[in-house]
């Protein structure tokens, strides 16, 4: 019984070591994306400005038709 416990612990240790090696290998394979640049902020501002321009164009055309 004692011999069986030693074998089980040895198997668990080998399994844990294998899992740790695989996790380390996978972490090396992962490529982290760069930090998000400020281009996203520029796109949001551009979208808002374009929305305001379009809205102003619609309102202006409606107001000119009333006169």
PDB file of N, CA, C and O in Angstrom:
ATOM      1  N   UNK A   1       0.821  -1.185   0.000  1.00  0.00           N
ATOM      2  CA  UNK A   1       0.000   0.000   0.000  1.00  0.00           C
ATOM      3  C   UNK A   1       0.868   1.252   0.000  1.00  0.00           C
ATOM      4  O   UNK A   1       0.541   2.231  -0.672  1.00  0.00           O
ATOM      5  N   UNK A   2       1.927   1.232   0.718  1.00  0.00           N
ATOM      6  CA  UNK A   2       2.822   2.374   0.786  1.00  0.00           C
ATOM      7  C   UNK A   2       3.522   2.588  -0.552  1.00  0.00           C
ATOM      8  O   UNK A   2       3.760   3.722  -0.966  1.00  0.00           O
ATOM      9  N   UNK A   3       3.843   1.494  -1.215  1.00  0.00           N
ATOM     10  CA  UNK A   3       4.491   1.564  -2.531  1.00  0.00           C
ATOM     11  C   UNK A   3       3.538   2.172  -3.558  1.00  0.00           C
ATOM     12  O   UNK A   3       3.959   2.923  -4.438  1.00  0.00           O
ATOM     13  N   UNK A   4       2.259   1.843  -3.439  1.00  0.00           N
ATOM     14  CA  UNK A   4       1.245   2.368  -4.353  1.00  0.00           C
ATOM     15  C   UNK A   4       1.087   3.881  -4.173  1.00  0.00           C
ATOM     16  O   UNK A   4       0.923   4.612  -5.150  1.00  0.00           O
ATOM     17  N   UNK A   5       1.137   4.347  -2.920  1.00  0.00           N
ATOM     18  CA  UNK A   5       1.031   5.787  -2.647  1.00  0.00           C
ATOM     19  C   UNK A   5       2.200   6.545  -3.264  1.00  0.00           C
ATOM     20  O   UNK A   5       2.019   7.636  -3.806  1.00  0.00           O
ATOM     21  N   UNK A   6       3.382   5.979  -3.185  1.00  0.00           N
ATOM     22  CA  UNK A   6       4.571   6.621  -3.754  1.00  0.00           C
ATOM     23  C   UNK A   6       4.430   6.727  -5.268  1.00  0.00           C
ATOM     24  O   UNK A   6       4.766   7.756  -5.854  1.00  0.00           O
ATOM     25  N   UNK A   7       3.934   5.666  -5.902  1.00  0.00           N
ATOM     26  CA  UNK A   7       3.741   5.690  -7.351  1.00  0.00           C
ATOM     27  C   UNK A   7       2.689   6.723  -7.750  1.00  0.00           C
ATOM     28  O   UNK A   7       2.857   7.431  -8.744  1.00  0.00           O
ATOM     29  N   UNK A   8       1.607   6.810  -6.977  1.00  0.00           N
ATOM     30  CA  UNK A   8       0.566   7.795  -7.271  1.00  0.00           C
ATOM     31  C   UNK A   8       1.110   9.214  -7.144  1.00  0.00           C
ATOM     32  O   UNK A   8       0.827  10.066  -7.986  1.00  0.00           O
ATOM     33  N   UNK A   9       1.886   9.470  -6.097  1.00  0.00           N
ATOM     34  CA  UNK A   9       2.463  10.801  -5.906  1.00  0.00           C
ATOM     35  C   UNK A   9       3.440  11.130  -7.028  1.00  0.00           C
ATOM     36  O   UNK A   9       3.527  12.273  -7.477  1.00  0.00           O
ATOM     37  N   UNK A  10       4.171  10.116  -7.474  1.00  0.00           N
ATOM     38  CA  UNK A  10       5.131  10.316  -8.562  1.00  0.00           C
ATOM     39  C   UNK A  10       4.393  10.653  -9.857  1.00  0.00           C
ATOM     40  O   UNK A  10       4.822  11.527 -10.610  1.00  0.00           O
ATOM     41  N   UNK A  11       3.280   9.956 -10.114  1.00  0.00           N
ATOM     42  CA  UNK A  11       2.479  10.228 -11.305  1.00  0.00           C
ATOM     43  C   UNK A  11       1.900  11.639 -11.252  1.00  0.00           C
ATOM     44  O   UNK A  11       1.889  12.355 -12.253  1.00  0.00           O
ATOM     45  N   UNK A  12       1.420  12.025 -10.077  1.00  0.00           N
ATOM     46  CA  UNK A  12       0.843  13.362  -9.921  1.00  0.00           C
ATOM     47  C   UNK A  12       1.917  14.424 -10.134  1.00  0.00           C
ATOM     48  O   UNK A  12       1.661  15.442 -10.778  1.00  0.00           O
ATOM     49  N   UNK A  13       3.108  14.200  -9.605  1.00  0.00           N
ATOM     50  CA  UNK A  13       4.201  15.151  -9.770  1.00  0.00           C
ATOM     51  C   UNK A  13       4.583  15.277 -11.240  1.00  0.00           C
ATOM     52  O   UNK A  13       4.792  16.384 -11.736  1.00  0.00           O
ATOM     53  N   UNK A  14       4.673  14.162 -11.928  1.00  0.00           N
ATOM     54  CA  UNK A  14       5.007  14.183 -13.354  1.00  0.00           C
ATOM     55  C   UNK A  14       3.915  14.903 -14.134  1.00  0.00           C
ATOM     56  O   UNK A  14       4.206  15.693 -15.032  1.00  0.00           O
ATOM     57  N   UNK A  15       2.669  14.635 -13.796  1.00  0.00           N
ATOM     58  CA  UNK A  15       1.547  15.294 -14.466  1.00  0.00           C
ATOM     59  C   UNK A  15       1.570  16.805 -14.212  1.00  0.00           C
ATOM     60  O   UNK A  15       1.372  17.592 -15.137  1.00  0.00           O
ATOM     61  N   UNK A  16       1.810  17.207 -12.970  1.00  0.00           N
ATOM     62  CA  UNK A  16       1.875  18.637 -12.646  1.00  0.00           C
ATOM     63  C   UNK A  16       3.016  19.321 -13.386  1.00  0.00           C
ATOM     64  O   UNK A  16       2.857  20.433 -13.889  1.00  0.00           O
ATOM     65  N   UNK A  17       4.159  18.661 -13.453  1.00  0.00           N
ATOM     66  CA  UNK A  17       5.292  19.229 -14.185  1.00  0.00           C
ATOM     67  C   UNK A  17       4.967  19.380 -15.664  1.00  0.00           C
ATOM     68  O   UNK A  17       5.315  20.385 -16.284  1.00  0.00           O
ATOM     69  N   UNK A  18       4.302  18.382 -16.223  1.00  0.00           N
ATOM     70  CA  UNK A  18       3.927  18.444 -17.635  1.00  0.00           C
ATOM     71  C   UNK A  18       2.945  19.590 -17.885  1.00  0.00           C
ATOM     72  O   UNK A  18       3.062  20.316 -18.872  1.00  0.00           O
ATOM     73  N   UNK A  19       1.988  19.740 -16.992  1.00  0.00           N
ATOM     74  CA  UNK A  19       1.012  20.827 -17.133  1.00  0.00           C
ATOM     75  C   UNK A  19       1.710  22.180 -17.049  1.00  0.00           C
ATOM     76  O   UNK A  19       1.416  23.078 -17.837  1.00  0.00           O
ATOM     77  N   UNK A  20       2.627  22.331 -16.103  1.00  0.00           N
ATOM     78  CA  UNK A  20       3.346  23.594 -15.960  1.00  0.00           C
ATOM     79  C   UNK A  20       4.183  23.900 -17.201  1.00  0.00           C
ATOM     80  O   UNK A  20       4.245  25.049 -17.638  1.00  0.00           O
ATOM     81  N   UNK A  21       4.825  22.882 -17.768  1.00  0.00           N
ATOM     82  CA  UNK A  21       5.613  23.086 -18.991  1.00  0.00           C
ATOM     83  C   UNK A  21       4.722  23.518 -20.146  1.00  0.00           C
ATOM     84  O   UNK A  21       5.080  24.415 -20.909  1.00  0.00           O
ATOM     85  N   UNK A  22       3.574  22.888 -20.275  1.00  0.00           N
ATOM     86  CA  UNK A  22       2.656  23.248 -21.363  1.00  0.00           C
ATOM     87  C   UNK A  22       2.123  24.668 -21.192  1.00  0.00           C
ATOM     88  O   UNK A  22       1.995  25.406 -22.169  1.00  0.00           O
ATOM     89  N   UNK A  23       1.812  25.051 -19.955  1.00  0.00           N
ATOM     90  CA  UNK A  23       1.318  26.409 -19.701  1.00  0.00           C
ATOM     91  C   UNK A  23       2.398  27.426 -20.048  1.00  0.00           C
ATOM     92  O   UNK A  23       2.108  28.447 -20.673  1.00  0.00           O
ATOM     93  N   UNK A  24       3.642  27.159 -19.648  1.00  0.00           N
ATOM     94  CA  UNK A  24       4.745  28.068 -19.992  1.00  0.00           C
ATOM     95  C   UNK A  24       4.916  28.172 -21.498  1.00  0.00           C
ATOM     96  O   UNK A  24       5.137  29.261 -22.028  1.00  0.00           O
ATOM     97  N   UNK A  25       4.813  27.043 -22.189  1.00  0.00           N
ATOM     98  CA  UNK A  25       4.944  27.041 -23.647  1.00  0.00           C
ATOM     99  C   UNK A  25       3.826  27.850 -24.295  1.00  0.00           C
ATOM    100  O   UNK A  25       4.072  28.628 -25.216  1.00  0.00           O
ATOM    101  N   UNK A  26       2.597  27.667 -23.814  1.00  0.00           N
ATOM    102  CA  UNK A  26       1.459  28.404 -24.371  1.00  0.00           C
ATOM    103  C   UNK A  26       1.601  29.904 -24.120  1.00  0.00           C
ATOM    104  O   UNK A  26       1.250  30.711 -24.980  1.00  0.00           O
ATOM    105  N   UNK A  27       2.113  30.282 -22.948  1.00  0.00           N
ATOM    106  CA  UNK A  27       2.298  31.703 -22.656  1.00  0.00           C
ATOM    107  C   UNK A  27       3.312  32.323 -23.605  1.00  0.00           C
ATOM    108  O   UNK A  27       3.185  33.492 -23.969  1.00  0.00           O
ATOM    109  N   UNK A  28       4.322  31.551 -24.010  1.00  0.00           N
ATOM    110  CA  UNK A  28       5.304  32.067 -24.969  1.00  0.00           C
ATOM    111  C   UNK A  28       4.677  32.264 -26.342  1.00  0.00           C
ATOM    112  O   UNK A  28       5.097  33.147 -27.091  1.00  0.00           O
ATOM    113  N   UNK A  29       3.682  31.458 -26.680  1.00  0.00           N
ATOM    114  CA  UNK A  29       3.060  31.532 -27.999  1.00  0.00           C
ATOM    115  C   UNK A  29       2.060  32.676 -28.117  1.00  0.00           C
ATOM    116  O   UNK A  29       1.735  33.104 -29.224  1.00  0.00           O
ATOM    117  N   UNK A  30       1.575  33.170 -26.989  1.00  0.00           N
ATOM    118  CA  UNK A  30       0.567  34.229 -27.010  1.00  0.00           C
ATOM    119  C   UNK A  30       1.241  35.551 -27.329  1.00  0.00           C
ATOM    120  O   UNK A  30       2.219  35.934 -26.686  1.00  0.00           O
ATOM    121  N   UNK A  31       0.712  36.242 -28.324  1.00  0.00           N
ATOM    122  CA  UNK A  31       1.227  37.562 -28.681  1.00  0.00           C
ATOM    123  C   UNK A  31       0.215  38.589 -28.204  1.00  0.00           C
ATOM    124  O   UNK A  31      -0.926  38.614 -28.667  1.00  0.00           O
ATOM    125  N   UNK A  32       0.626  39.411 -27.302  1.00  0.00           N
ATOM    126  CA  UNK A  32      -0.263  40.433 -26.751  1.00  0.00           C
ATOM    127  C   UNK A  32      -0.377  41.588 -27.744  1.00  0.00           C
ATOM    128  O   UNK A  32       0.625  42.009 -28.321  1.00  0.00           O
ATOM    129  N   UNK A  33      -1.587  42.101 -27.944  1.00  0.00           N
ATOM    130  CA  UNK A  33      -1.731  43.252 -28.845  1.00  0.00           C
ATOM    131  C   UNK A  33      -1.128  44.505 -28.216  1.00  0.00           C
ATOM    132  O   UNK A  33      -1.057  44.634 -26.994  1.00  0.00           O
ATOM    133  N   UNK A  34      -0.699  45.417 -29.072  1.00  0.00           N
ATOM    134  CA  UNK A  34      -0.160  46.676 -28.587  1.00  0.00           C
ATOM    135  C   UNK A  34      -1.261  47.484 -27.911  1.00  0.00           C
ATOM    136  O   UNK A  34      -2.450  47.211 -28.075  1.00  0.00           O
ATOM    137  N   UNK A  35      -0.840  48.470 -27.159  1.00  0.00           N
ATOM    138  CA  UNK A  35      -1.806  49.352 -26.524  1.00  0.00           C
ATOM    139  C   UNK A  35      -2.635  50.037 -27.595  1.00  0.00           C
ATOM    140  O   UNK A  35      -2.133  50.345 -28.677  1.00  0.00           O
ATOM    141  N   UNK A  36      -3.890  50.272 -27.297  1.00  0.00           N
ATOM    142  CA  UNK A  36      -4.774  50.915 -28.259  1.00  0.00           C
ATOM    143  C   UNK A  36      -4.296  52.344 -28.476  1.00  0.00           C
ATOM    144  O   UNK A  36      -4.119  53.105 -27.525  1.00  0.00           O
ATOM    145  N   UNK A  37      -4.094  52.689 -29.717  1.00  0.00           N
ATOM    146  CA  UNK A  37      -3.598  54.027 -30.014  1.00  0.00           C
ATOM    147  C   UNK A  37      -4.721  55.042 -29.956  1.00  0.00           C
ATOM    148  O   UNK A  37      -5.888  54.689 -29.785  1.00  0.00           O
ATOM    149  N   UNK A  38      -4.363  56.289 -30.098  1.00  0.00           N
ATOM    150  CA  UNK A  38      -5.352  57.362 -30.005  1.00  0.00           C
ATOM    151  C   UNK A  38      -6.182  57.484 -31.274  1.00  0.00           C
ATOM    152  O   UNK A  38      -7.058  58.345 -31.350  1.00  0.00           O
ATOM    153  N   UNK A  39      -5.930  56.644 -32.273  1.00  0.00           N
ATOM    154  CA  UNK A  39      -6.704  56.689 -33.511  1.00  0.00           C
ATOM    155  C   UNK A  39      -8.176  56.402 -33.216  1.00  0.00           C
ATOM    156  O   UNK A  39      -9.051  56.974 -33.866  1.00  0.00           O
ATOM    157  N   UNK A  40      -8.460  55.549 -32.275  1.00  0.00           N
ATOM    158  CA  UNK A  40      -9.841  55.254 -31.907  1.00  0.00           C
ATOM    159  C   UNK A  40     -10.564  56.491 -31.404  1.00  0.00           C
ATOM    160  O   UNK A  40     -11.735  56.704 -31.719  1.00  0.00           O
ATOM    161  N   UNK A  41      -9.866  57.308 -30.620  1.00  0.00           N
ATOM    162  CA  UNK A  41     -10.466  58.540 -30.118  1.00  0.00           C
ATOM    163  C   UNK A  41     -10.736  59.502 -31.265  1.00  0.00           C
ATOM    164  O   UNK A  41     -11.765  60.178 -31.285  1.00  0.00           O
ATOM    165  N   UNK A  42      -9.819  59.563 -32.213  1.00  0.00           N
ATOM    166  CA  UNK A  42      -9.992  60.439 -33.372  1.00  0.00           C
ATOM    167  C   UNK A  42     -11.202  59.988 -34.178  1.00  0.00           C
ATOM    168  O   UNK A  42     -11.970  60.821 -34.661  1.00  0.00           O
ATOM    169  N   UNK A  43     -11.378  58.695 -34.326  1.00  0.00           N
ATOM    170  CA  UNK A  43     -12.523  58.179 -35.076  1.00  0.00           C
ATOM    171  C   UNK A  43     -13.839  58.533 -34.389  1.00  0.00           C
ATOM    172  O   UNK A  43     -14.817  58.860 -35.061  1.00  0.00           O
ATOM    173  N   UNK A  44     -13.874  58.473 -33.064  1.00  0.00           N
ATOM    174  CA  UNK A  44     -15.093  58.815 -32.331  1.00  0.00           C
ATOM    175  C   UNK A  44     -15.412  60.291 -32.521  1.00  0.00           C
ATOM    176  O   UNK A  44     -16.562  60.650 -32.773  1.00  0.00           O
ATOM    177  N   UNK A  45     -14.407  61.146 -32.401  1.00  0.00           N
ATOM    178  CA  UNK A  45     -14.620  62.585 -32.586  1.00  0.00           C
ATOM    179  C   UNK A  45     -15.080  62.863 -34.008  1.00  0.00           C
ATOM    180  O   UNK A  45     -16.000  63.653 -34.220  1.00  0.00           O
ATOM    181  N   UNK A  46     -14.450  62.222 -34.983  1.00  0.00           N
ATOM    182  CA  UNK A  46     -14.828  62.413 -36.386  1.00  0.00           C
ATOM    183  C   UNK A  46     -16.275  61.972 -36.619  1.00  0.00           C
ATOM    184  O   UNK A  46     -17.019  62.646 -37.332  1.00  0.00           O
ATOM    185  N   UNK A  47     -16.669  60.868 -36.034  1.00  0.00           N
ATOM    186  CA  UNK A  47     -18.039  60.376 -36.187  1.00  0.00           C
ATOM    187  C   UNK A  47     -19.046  61.359 -35.594  1.00  0.00           C
ATOM    188  O   UNK A  47     -20.089  61.617 -36.193  1.00  0.00           O
ATOM    189  N   UNK A  48     -18.739  61.902 -34.428  1.00  0.00           N
ATOM    190  CA  UNK A  48     -19.641  62.870 -33.796  1.00  0.00           C
ATOM    191  C   UNK A  48     -19.751  64.132 -34.644  1.00  0.00           C
ATOM    192  O   UNK A  48     -20.847  64.656 -34.843  1.00  0.00           O
ATOM    193  N   UNK A  49     -18.620  64.619 -35.144  1.00  0.00           N
ATOM    194  CA  UNK A  49     -18.637  65.823 -35.981  1.00  0.00           C
ATOM    195  C   UNK A  49     -19.441  65.577 -37.250  1.00  0.00           C
ATOM    196  O   UNK A  49     -20.237  66.425 -37.654  1.00  0.00           O
ATOM    197  N   UNK A  50     -19.241  64.431 -37.876  1.00  0.00           N
ATOM    198  CA  UNK A  50     -20.000  64.123 -39.100  1.00  0.00           C
ATOM    199  C   UNK A  50     -21.494  64.020 -38.800  1.00  0.00           C
ATOM    200  O   UNK A  50     -22.315  64.448 -39.611  1.00  0.00           O
ATOM    201  N   UNK A  51     -21.849  63.466 -37.666  1.00  0.00           N
ATOM    202  CA  UNK A  51     -23.255  63.387 -37.275  1.00  0.00           C
ATOM    203  C   UNK A  51     -23.865  64.765 -37.102  1.00  0.00           C
ATOM    204  O   UNK A  51     -24.998  65.007 -37.520  1.00  0.00           O
ATOM    205  N   UNK A  52     -23.114  65.668 -36.486  1.00  0.00           N
ATOM    206  CA  UNK A  52     -23.600  67.039 -36.302  1.00  0.00           C
ATOM    207  C   UNK A  52     -23.771  67.731 -37.649  1.00  0.00           C
ATOM    208  O   UNK A  52     -24.757  68.436 -37.863  1.00  0.00           O
ATOM    209  N   UNK A  53     -22.811  67.535 -38.564  1.00  0.00           N
ATOM    210  CA  UNK A  53     -22.898  68.147 -39.895  1.00  0.00           C
ATOM    211  C   UNK A  53     -24.119  67.629 -40.641  1.00  0.00           C
ATOM    212  O   UNK A  53     -24.854  68.411 -41.245  1.00  0.00           O
ATOM    213  N   UNK A  54     -24.340  66.336 -40.607  1.00  0.00           N
ATOM    214  CA  UNK A  54     -25.496  65.751 -41.300  1.00  0.00           C
ATOM    215  C   UNK A  54     -26.795  66.261 -40.679  1.00  0.00           C
ATOM    216  O   UNK A  54     -27.728  66.621 -41.397  1.00  0.00           O
ATOM    217  N   UNK A  55     -26.856  66.292 -39.366  1.00  0.00           N
ATOM    218  CA  UNK A  55     -28.053  66.790 -38.685  1.00  0.00           C
ATOM    219  C   UNK A  55     -28.308  68.257 -39.030  1.00  0.00           C
ATOM    220  O   UNK A  55     -29.451  68.648 -39.266  1.00  0.00           O
ATOM    221  N   UNK A  56     -27.257  69.064 -39.059  1.00  0.00           N
ATOM    222  CA  UNK A  56     -27.398  70.469 -39.431  1.00  0.00           C
ATOM    223  C   UNK A  56     -27.887  70.595 -40.873  1.00  0.00           C
ATOM    224  O   UNK A  56     -28.721  71.450 -41.171  1.00  0.00           O
ATOM    225  N   UNK A  57     -27.374  69.747 -41.771  1.00  0.00           N
ATOM    226  CA  UNK A  57     -27.811  69.780 -43.169  1.00  0.00           C
ATOM    227  C   UNK A  57     -29.288  69.454 -43.305  1.00  0.00           C
ATOM    228  O   UNK A  57     -29.992  70.095 -44.086  1.00  0.00           O
ATOM    229  N   UNK A  58     -29.760  68.485 -42.571  1.00  0.00           N
ATOM    230  CA  UNK A  58     -31.182  68.114 -42.630  1.00  0.00           C
ATOM    231  C   UNK A  58     -32.049  69.242 -42.075  1.00  0.00           C
ATOM    232  O   UNK A  58     -33.053  69.616 -42.680  1.00  0.00           O
ATOM    233  N   UNK A  59     -31.656  69.777 -40.926  1.00  0.00           N
ATOM    234  CA  UNK A  59     -32.438  70.862 -40.314  1.00  0.00           C
ATOM    235  C   UNK A  59     -32.427  72.096 -41.214  1.00  0.00           C
ATOM    236  O   UNK A  59     -33.462  72.744 -41.375  1.00  0.00           O
ATOM    237  N   UNK A  60     -31.283  72.433 -41.800  1.00  0.00           N
ATOM    238  CA  UNK A  60     -31.176  73.606 -42.670  1.00  0.00           C
ATOM    239  C   UNK A  60     -32.069  73.454 -43.899  1.00  0.00           C
ATOM    240  O   UNK A  60     -32.750  74.398 -44.301  1.00  0.00           O
ATOM    241  N   UNK A  61     -32.060  72.255 -44.495  1.00  0.00           N
ATOM    242  CA  UNK A  61     -32.892  72.055 -45.687  1.00  0.00           C
ATOM    243  C   UNK A  61     -34.383  72.136 -45.336  1.00  0.00           C
ATOM    244  O   UNK A  61     -35.176  72.633 -46.136  1.00  0.00           O
ATOM    245  N   UNK A  62     -34.766  71.662 -44.168  1.00  0.00           N
ATOM    246  CA  UNK A  62     -36.167  71.772 -43.746  1.00  0.00           C
ATOM    247  C   UNK A  62     -36.557  73.225 -43.475  1.00  0.00           C
ATOM    248  O   UNK A  62     -37.661  73.650 -43.816  1.00  0.00           O
ATOM    249  N   UNK A  63     -35.657  73.977 -42.865  1.00  0.00           N
ATOM    250  CA  UNK A  63     -35.949  75.382 -42.571  1.00  0.00           C
ATOM    251  C   UNK A  63     -36.040  76.222 -43.848  1.00  0.00           C
ATOM    252  O   UNK A  63     -36.861  77.135 -43.928  1.00  0.00           O
ATOM    253  N   UNK A  64     -35.207  75.923 -44.841  1.00  0.00           N
ATOM    254  CA  UNK A  64     -35.260  76.697 -46.093  1.00  0.00           C
ATOM    255  C   UNK A  64     -36.532  76.397 -46.872  1.00  0.00           C
ATOM    256  O   UNK A  64     -37.003  77.251 -47.623  1.00  0.00           O
ATOM    257  N   UNK A  65     -37.090  75.224 -46.715  1.00  0.00           N
ATOM    258  CA  UNK A  65     -38.333  74.901 -47.417  1.00  0.00           C
ATOM    259  C   UNK A  65     -39.526  75.627 -46.798  1.00  0.00           C
ATOM    260  O   UNK A  65     -40.525  75.860 -47.479  1.00  0.00           O
ATOM    261  N   UNK A  66     -39.435  75.984 -45.524  1.00  0.00           N
ATOM    262  CA  UNK A  66     -40.529  76.687 -44.867  1.00  0.00           C
ATOM    263  C   UNK A  66     -40.651  78.131 -45.357  1.00  0.00           C
ATOM    264  O   UNK A  66     -41.744  78.695 -45.346  1.00  0.00           O
ATOM    265  N   UNK A  67     -39.552  78.725 -45.783  1.00  0.00           N
ATOM    266  CA  UNK A  67     -39.575  80.130 -46.230  1.00  0.00           C
ATOM    267  C   UNK A  67     -40.033  80.234 -47.608  1.00  0.00           C
ATOM    268  O   UNK A  67     -40.115  81.337 -48.149  1.00  0.00           O
TER     269      UNK A  67
END
